[in-house]
Amino acid sequence: MLPEYLLAYTIWLLIALTWMPIYVHVLKQLEDSEEGKMVNDLFYHYLMEVKLGEGEKGNTSIEKEGNVYTILWKIDNTVCIQYNNIFQKKKEICDVFIE
């Protein structure tokens, strides 16, 4: 009887050790996706403020939820927002600003 319980426990342990890292990775991917959506919204609102004359053109930083998002104006009215995602990789989203 004891070997059967030991075998069952071992099988459950192997299943848990296999699926737990996958579960954690999926959760981090969901967080990254939510952050990407929030950054896109932030970028859109910034561009709309500049377009409506409520904001100024120029390199700036926006802080939200403890993270800093850098906005850079490049040549030919290209505007980019840079940030580090949940995996600490530098990401950049760019768009062309048309007045």
C-alpha positions in Angstrom: 0.0 0.0 0.0 2.8 2.4 0.8 4.5 1.9 -2.6 1.2 2.8 -4.3 0.9 6.1 -2.3 4.6 6.9 -3.1 4.0 6.3 -6.8 0.9 8.4 -6.8 2.7 11.2 -4.9 5.6 11.1 -7.3 3.3 11.3 -10.3 1.5 14.3 -8.9 4.8 16.0 -8.0 6.1 15.5 -11.6 2.9 16.9 -13.0 3.1 19.9 -10.7 6.8 20.6 -11.5 6.0 20.4 -15.2 3.0 22.6 -15.3 3.9 25.2 -12.7 6.6 27.0 -14.9 4.2 27.0 -17.8 1.5 28.5 -15.7 3.9 31.2 -14.4 5.1 32.0 -18.0 1.5 32.3 -19.2 0.7 34.7 -16.3 3.8 36.9 -17.2 2.7 36.9 -20.9 -0.7 38.2 -19.8 0.8 40.9 -17.7 3.1 41.9 -20.7 0.0 42.0 -23.0 -1.9 44.2 -20.5 1.1 46.6 -20.1 1.4 46.8 -23.9 -2.2 47.8 -24.2 -1.8 50.4 -21.5 1.3 51.8 -23.2 -0.5 52.1 -26.5 -3.4 54.0 -24.8 -0.9 56.3 -23.1 0.9 56.9 -26.4 -2.4 57.6 -28.2 -3.6 60.1 -25.5 -0.2 61.9 -25.6 -0.4 62.3 -29.4 -4.0 63.5 -29.1 -3.0 66.1 -26.5 -0.2 67.4 -28.8 -2.6 67.4 -31.8 -5.2 69.4 -29.9 -2.6 71.8 -28.6 -2.9 70.8 -25.0 0.6 69.2 -24.9 4.0 70.3 -26.3 6.2 68.6 -28.8 9.6 67.5 -27.5 11.3 64.7 -25.8 9.6 64.0 -22.4 9.0 61.3 -19.9 5.7 60.1 -18.5 5.5 58.2 -15.3 2.5 55.8 -14.7 2.1 53.0 -12.2 5.7 53.3 -11.1 7.1 52.9 -14.6 8.8 55.6 -16.7 7.9 55.9 -20.4 10.2 58.0 -22.5 8.7 59.8 -25.5 11.2 60.8 -28.2 10.7 63.0 -31.3 12.8 61.9 -34.2 13.4 63.3 -37.7 10.4 63.6 -40.0 7.9 63.9 -37.1 8.4 60.4 -36.0 7.4 60.0 -32.4 8.4 57.0 -30.3 7.7 55.7 -26.9 10.3 53.6 -25.2 9.9 51.4 -22.1 11.1 48.2 -20.4 8.5 45.5 -20.5 7.8 42.9 -17.8 10.8 40.8 -19.0 13.1 43.9 -18.8 13.5 44.0 -22.5 13.5 47.5 -24.1 10.5 48.0 -26.3 9.7 50.9 -28.6 6.5 51.9 -30.4 6.8 54.5 -33.1 4.3 56.5 -35.2 4.4 59.4 -37.6 2.8 62.6 -36.3 0.8 64.4 -39.0 -0.2 68.0 -38.1 
